Amino acid sequence: MTAFGKLIRTTAFRLTLVYLFLFALFAASLLGYFAWNTRRLITEQISVTVNAEIAEITDIYARRGLRGLAFTIGNRALRPGANLYLVTTPTGQALGGNVESLSPGVMASTGWSETVYRRLDEQEGVNHRALVRVTELSNGFRLLVGRDLEERRRLFGIVAKAAQWSLLVVIVLGIGGGIFVARRVLRRIDAMTGTTQRIMAGDLSGRLPVGRSGDELDRLAENLNAMLERIEALMTGLKEVSDNIAHDLKTPLTRLRNRAEEALASSGSEAEYRAALERTIEESDGLIRTFNALLMIARAESGQARGNMDDFDVADVARGIHELYEPLAEDDGMTLRVKTAPARLHGNRELIGQALANLVENAIKYGKPSPVVQPLDPVAAARMRELLIEARREGDTVLLSVTDHGPGIPEADRKHAIERFVRLEASRTLPGSGLGLSLAAAVATLHGGELRLGDSHPGLIATLAIPALAATSDRLAAQTPDVPQKVA
């Protein structure tokens, strides 16, 4: 397709043509209305003038008779720029005036009419148009008085020519403007098309150009760039997941196979076979938990879990997690406490609960205070072994946090810690897959929030910060009586 063909097929050019047609139609209607009113005004002025003159001549005829009528018509017909005058007998013979010829039948009936005429002093073949009125006098005589319409025709011609030139200018400027606008828009669309072709070819780093005008194309480009950034992040995450699965799951699968092979080779008794099967089942359960966590992260990042969202109080979730994990913490020598305040949220209760459970499991597993920093005071030492689950609303944000007093995570490693299968040096000797914080971060992102990792001096504060929907929260808060703050 040629450049001009692409140009005239653009939406901008077609819209310009539509607007041009509408504007030209409006301008033509306006000029036509002006010309029609001008014509009507001139006709009314002629009518008023002719009526007044007929009334005056009729009065002269009534007072002075036929002689006075002929004298008056003769004098008025000789004036420069005179009206048309004609007096005829009952038989149609002309008695006086300045009209040589008229259209057939004009004098046969009274009233107004437009006619072709020729004056007495004009040559044969010269004809004009006039608006005339024929009046019947007493004794059967008839009087014609009229006015030439040349002035009306000339004025109408001026308006018509002005309309033609105006429409021509409008069309030329409209088409020129349409081509200019279409070319400008086409350049931007071509630039966007080139970028999308590079993206489709595999270059996910490409971004659509954004101008400084802030128009609809810029807003579209900004939204598409945000979408492309999200797609690039998802594709990068998918690549990382694939690499991590291939790398991190290879070891437990190899270990699972080796144990099965060892059991076949060396085990002789039923007890040994049972022990080998139990170790195999334990290893398989770990792999299943890893795959379940990966599937849950994928659901959260893809937005599939948005269909199961509902309104609930995160304080209930926090108390449920506390009740579930309190015995586990006590078995590990830790004390798990909960502090809640009413905080309504619209989200996926299952995923929010799973994310909070992951944070609590991490705190129990990695939040033991270091022997180096444990105080000698028994009360202070007991506080160092406390874990705190907290749920509250702060402004327009719902906060779910878990605080421990362990070694924490250095600030430089916090961004890296939420990646899949990442396990920091201090936690490599402990069981785990490195997916707990990744799942919590994915759940927070699904709900439009974020996972914040902070310092509790010493220890770590892991917080799910999720925006609260004000309208939903306020409506549900009005339906639900306030629950006093509870500390367990």
FENURGI-V289090 format. One record per backbone hydrogen bond with DSSP energy under -0.5 kcal/mol. CO is the residue of the C=O (numbers start at 1). NH is the residue of the N-H. If there is no record, write none. Layout:
co->CO nh->NH
co->CO nh->NH
This chain:
co->2 nh->6
co->3 nh->7
co->4 nh->8
co->5 nh->9
co->7 nh->10
co->10 nh->14
co->11 nh->15
co->12 nh->16
co->13 nh->17
co->14 nh->18
co->15 nh->19
co->16 nh->20
co->17 nh->21
co->18 nh->22
co->19 nh->23
co->20 nh->24
co->21 nh->25
co->22 nh->26
co->23 nh->27
co->24 nh->28
co->25 nh->29
co->26 nh->30
co->27 nh->31
co->28 nh->32
co->29 nh->33
co->30 nh->34
co->31 nh->35
co->32 nh->36
co->33 nh->37
co->34 nh->38
co->35 nh->39
co->36 nh->40
co->37 nh->41
co->38 nh->42
co->39 nh->43
co->40 nh->44
co->41 nh->45
co->42 nh->46
co->43 nh->47
co->44 nh->48
co->45 nh->49
co->46 nh->50
co->47 nh->51
co->48 nh->52
co->49 nh->53
co->50 nh->54
co->51 nh->55
co->52 nh->56
co->53 nh->57
co->54 nh->58
co->55 nh->59
co->56 nh->60
co->57 nh->61
co->58 nh->62
co->59 nh->63
co->60 nh->64
co->61 nh->65
co->64 nh->68
co->65 nh->69
co->66 nh->70
co->67 nh->71
co->68 nh->72
co->69 nh->73
co->70 nh->74
co->71 nh->75
co->72 nh->76
co->73 nh->77
co->74 nh->78
co->75 nh->78
co->76 nh->79
co->79 nh->82
co->84 nh->146
co->85 nh->98
co->85 nh->99
co->86 nh->144
co->87 nh->95
co->87 nh->96
co->88 nh->142
co->89 nh->92
co->93 nh->89
co->96 nh->87
co->98 nh->100
co->98 nh->120
co->101 nh->118
co->103 nh->106
co->105 nh->109
co->106 nh->109
co->111 nh->134
co->113 nh->132
co->115 nh->130
co->116 nh->103
co->117 nh->128
co->118 nh->100
co->118 nh->101
co->119 nh->122
co->123 nh->126
co->125 nh->127
co->128 nh->117
co->129 nh->149
co->130 nh->115
co->130 nh->132
co->131 nh->147
co->132 nh->113
co->133 nh->145
co->134 nh->111
co->135 nh->137
co->135 nh->143
co->137 nh->140
co->138 nh->141
co->141 nh->137
co->142 nh->88
co->143 nh->135
co->144 nh->86
co->145 nh->133
co->146 nh->84
co->147 nh->131
co->149 nh->153
co->150 nh->154
co->151 nh->155
co->152 nh->156
co->153 nh->157
co->154 nh->158
co->155 nh->159
co->156 nh->160
co->157 nh->161
co->158 nh->162
co->159 nh->163
co->160 nh->164
co->161 nh->165
co->162 nh->166
co->163 nh->167
co->164 nh->168
co->165 nh->169
co->166 nh->170
co->167 nh->171
co->168 nh->172
co->169 nh->173
co->170 nh->174
co->171 nh->175
co->172 nh->176
co->173 nh->177
co->174 nh->178
co->175 nh->179
co->176 nh->180
co->177 nh->181
co->178 nh->182
co->179 nh->183
co->180 nh->184
co->181 nh->185
co->182 nh->186
co->183 nh->187
co->184 nh->188
co->185 nh->189
co->186 nh->190
co->187 nh->191
co->188 nh->192
co->189 nh->193
co->190 nh->194
co->191 nh->195
co->192 nh->196
co->193 nh->197
co->194 nh->198
co->195 nh->199
co->196 nh->200
co->197 nh->201
co->198 nh->203
co->199 nh->202
co->202 nh->204
co->203 nh->206
co->215 nh->219
co->216 nh->220
co->217 nh->221
co->218 nh->222
co->219 nh->223
co->220 nh->224
co->221 nh->225
co->222 nh->226
co->223 nh->227
co->224 nh->228
co->225 nh->229
co->226 nh->230
co->227 nh->231
co->228 nh->232
co->229 nh->233
co->230 nh->234
co->231 nh->235
co->232 nh->236
co->233 nh->237
co->234 nh->238
co->235 nh->239
co->236 nh->240
co->237 nh->241
co->238 nh->242
co->239 nh->243
co->240 nh->244
co->241 nh->245
co->242 nh->246
co->243 nh->247
co->244 nh->248
co->244 nh->249
co->245 nh->249
co->247 nh->251
co->248 nh->252
co->249 nh->253
co->250 nh->254
co->251 nh->255
co->252 nh->256
co->253 nh->257
co->254 nh->258
co->255 nh->259
co->256 nh->260
co->257 nh->261
co->258 nh->262
co->259 nh->263
co->260 nh->264
co->261 nh->265
co->262 nh->266
co->262 nh->267
co->263 nh->267
co->269 nh->273
co->270 nh->274
co->271 nh->275
co->272 nh->276
co->273 nh->277
co->274 nh->278
co->275 nh->279
co->276 nh->280
co->277 nh->281
co->278 nh->282
co->279 nh->283
co->280 nh->284
co->281 nh->285
co->282 nh->286
co->283 nh->287
co->284 nh->288
co->285 nh->289
co->286 nh->290
co->287 nh->291
co->288 nh->292
co->289 nh->293
co->290 nh->294
co->291 nh->295
co->292 nh->296
co->293 nh->297
co->294 nh->298
co->295 nh->299
co->296 nh->300
co->297 nh->301
co->298 nh->302
co->299 nh->303
co->299 nh->304
co->299 nh->305
co->300 nh->303
co->303 nh->306
co->304 nh->307
co->305 nh->308
co->306 nh->309
co->310 nh->347
co->312 nh->314
co->312 nh->345
co->313 nh->316
co->313 nh->317
co->314 nh->318
co->315 nh->319
co->316 nh->320
co->317 nh->321
co->318 nh->322
co->319 nh->323
co->320 nh->324
co->321 nh->325
co->322 nh->326
co->325 nh->329
co->326 nh->330
co->327 nh->331
co->328 nh->332
co->329 nh->334
co->330 nh->333
co->334 nh->336
co->335 nh->337
co->335 nh->387
co->337 nh->389
co->338 nh->488
co->339 nh->391
co->340 nh->486
co->343 nh->314
co->345 nh->312
co->345 nh->347
co->347 nh->310
co->347 nh->349
co->348 nh->352
co->349 nh->353
co->350 nh->354
co->351 nh->355
co->352 nh->356
co->353 nh->357
co->354 nh->358
co->355 nh->359
co->356 nh->360
co->357 nh->361
co->358 nh->362
co->359 nh->363
co->360 nh->364
co->361 nh->365
co->362 nh->366
co->363 nh->367
co->366 nh->407
co->367 nh->405
co->370 nh->373
co->370 nh->374
co->377 nh->381
co->378 nh->382
co->379 nh->383
co->380 nh->384
co->381 nh->385
co->382 nh->385
co->383 nh->386
co->385 nh->335
co->387 nh->337
co->388 nh->403
co->389 nh->339
co->390 nh->401
co->391 nh->341
co->392 nh->399
co->394 nh->397
co->396 nh->468
co->397 nh->394
co->398 nh->466
co->399 nh->392
co->400 nh->464
co->401 nh->390
co->402 nh->462
co->403 nh->388
co->410 nh->413
co->410 nh->414
co->411 nh->414
co->411 nh->415
co->413 nh->417
co->414 nh->418
co->415 nh->418
co->416 nh->419
co->419 nh->422
co->421 nh->423
co->424 nh->427
co->425 nh->428
co->427 nh->430
co->434 nh->421
co->434 nh->422
co->435 nh->439
co->436 nh->440
co->437 nh->441
co->438 nh->442
co->439 nh->443
co->440 nh->444
co->441 nh->445
co->442 nh->446
co->443 nh->447
co->444 nh->449
co->445 nh->448
co->450 nh->452
co->450 nh->465
co->452 nh->454
co->452 nh->463
co->454 nh->461
co->459 nh->456
co->459 nh->457
co->460 nh->404
co->460 nh->462
co->461 nh->454
co->461 nh->463
co->462 nh->402
co->463 nh->452
co->463 nh->465
co->464 nh->400
co->464 nh->466
co->465 nh->450
co->466 nh->398
co->468 nh->470
co->469 nh->473
co->470 nh->474
co->471 nh->475
co->472 nh->476
co->473 nh->477
co->474 nh->478
co->475 nh->479
co->476 nh->480
co->482 nh->484
co->483 nh->342
co->486 nh->340
